[in-house]
Amino acid sequence: MITYGTNPGMGIGISRKIPRAADLKGGATTYEKSLKYMGFAEEEQMIGKKVDYVFIGSCTNGRIEDFRAFASIVKGRKKADHVTAWVVPGSHVVEQQIKEEGILDILHEAGFQLRQPGCSACLAMNDDKIPAGKYAVSTSNRNFEGRQGPGSRTMLASPFMAAAAAVTGFVTDPRDLL
C-alpha cells in the first residue's frame, strides 16, 4: 500500500491506479485539490514515480522490527544517488538495538543518515524538512499538506515500501527486490 493524496485514507495497493473522482462517494473537490497538491492525476500508476527523500522511523515505524524489515531490502544495496534517506529510531533503546544487530552498519553502507530518536522529519522538526515540491516516501503516520515541510509531498508507506523506494529512487513494489 502507498498513499497518493493528503490523508492516510487515500491509499491504494502498489499495483493499482489512482482512482477517479467519479468513482468515489462525495468529496470530489477535496479529492481533486489533494491530487493537484501532490502533482498526481486520476488513473496514474504509483509505481515509477520519482522519490527525492525517504524517511523511516520516529514513533510510527521506528521499532526494531521495522528496521529489521527495512534492512532486509537494503542489505547489499546502495540508496539511489538522488535520494536523501533519513533513519530515525523510535527511542534510544531501538537506536542501541540497531547498532548491536548490525542494522546501522547495513544502513550506513547503503548511504543512509542516522538522526537522533524523536520526531525529526515526521513533522518537520529541527532542520529535518522535506523541501517544497519534493516527494518523500515516509513511514510516518500523517501526510497532510506540509506535514514534513512547507510544500512537501508525502507518500505514506511501510518500511518495505520505503526501503524499495530508497534503493531504486522510485516508487517500487518491494516484492520485486526480495
Steps between C-alpha positions, in 0.01 A plus 500: 500500500603858437315830527444731206317784677513719807343278763579144609171372358609582147696181450507226241671171438835557332389344171172695478429832331393821673118494504281737302302761693183377327547159662518642853214579734493878557783744564606540135620857557723398791619199302594709197676757724701219658610359164597846379710559814675167452551555127318177416206423273213255495581155361878545526716218631698565817774259393776695331436836665829670590592527867729770643498407870439188703421519869470204733435518868388734772222363720322335206709226338800578719502164679777243467269278290454786253874547461551127454242501218653812345853354515385176336438697179799735532769243587761478224357799315561875492239773515435674170739790446224762483323378818560645845421230755447562872482231768340598832473234773190521716709514818857480629434132581416433133805700393717276717331187359560599136865559586537168685327300223716653225201667337656844531811373319280374213321835480820706518660288225192566288530877551232566760532773764421424864305767686440521875192321635202735499269668254747617235348525151177332612375850570788709368681557829848651516672513161337176387254639250404380156536798261198641320399301194714200590358151544559289810410140564448494872412243762348773718128504575374822339535656157295818502620804306833620636529232770866430426582858397317789329398385152641148546320204346482186713408148394442276803629146472626200697867450587526251210356754253721780632812283470415404142448866408828599664711255304328545164417872525143436391182357646570128465323183597727358773410145398715560190804538728446207735 
